[in-house]
Amino acid sequence: MPKMIFVIGANATGKTHFIRQCFSGNGMTCFNIKDYQQRVYQEEKAGSLIPPGAQFRYLMRANQLLLEDILKALAQGRDVAAEHTLYMAKRRIAYIDALRKAVTDLTISVYVMCPSDAQWEANASRRGEADQLQRYRKEAELIEFPNVSEGIDAIYEVVDGDVRLRMDPPRPEIYEAAKQALAEEAARLQREDEARERRKQLIGSMRERPFWHYCEVCGKSQFMTAQEAYDAGWDYPPHMGDFGLLGPRTCGGCRLTDTLYWKILTSGTLPIVREKDLTPEELVTWRRIRGEPESLLTEEA
Ligand SMILES: [Zn+2]
């Protein structure tokens, strides 16, 4: 019977050590979710600045890549141990459903690392992360303890190397709740994808379609294409800067140094726009920029 083992737990709870000790020597194929997360971050060239909403997608993508490798290994008849986060029942259920669909007779066990305070502290110190322990403990509070109703055959607590079977009473209601949460999540991601695609198309169309150009300095406005504006000397997206981001919005006769962009850039403090510091005219300019490109499609009243 093929075997699938998950080892879950917060940071520095000894997952890697436990897997090395109990499973990797026994001919099992071992995976670590961290390797997959790193791979995704590298592929996305994500540094310390991750775009809002992207982190969740990166983590989901890493989960998916790991799942694919687990399925491949199981298909080759190998037993698998995976170090994973899978704090939430719904994440485990998504995995387990996919595994059960692909592999009949699969035995799934989950080991939850629950070190004593002293052990956890020692682990963190050894890694030079003693100052992070408070954060790790908070993270551990997010773990929903696994339940057989998720489709797991055996659940164990690992306390300082001592492995104890812990099978809480079944809670069948969590399965349906998880499926519903996952469906809502998938629908939300799809809506976001669609909105992003619509915006991409709109931005792309701005290269061809005529739209309103407003000079923030002299107040001149003109309905024309980006090329016409560029030829007439305007500083305007898409030729200059990006729609929705602060930059100069001027006709060919006005100067960069009279723009809101210049004022913010040379303010001597962080280049952040604070609406309460703006004049009424600057506020109009700022809100128009924030609303681009939609704010340029119809003439302002
Ligand atoms: Zn002007």
Boltz pocket constraint, residues with backbone or C-beta under 6 A from the ligand:
constraints:
  - pocket:
      binder: B
      contacts: [[A, 215], [A, 216], [A, 217], [A, 218], [A, 219], [A, 220], [A, 250], [A, 251], [A, 252], [A, 253], [A, 254]]
      max_distance: 6.0
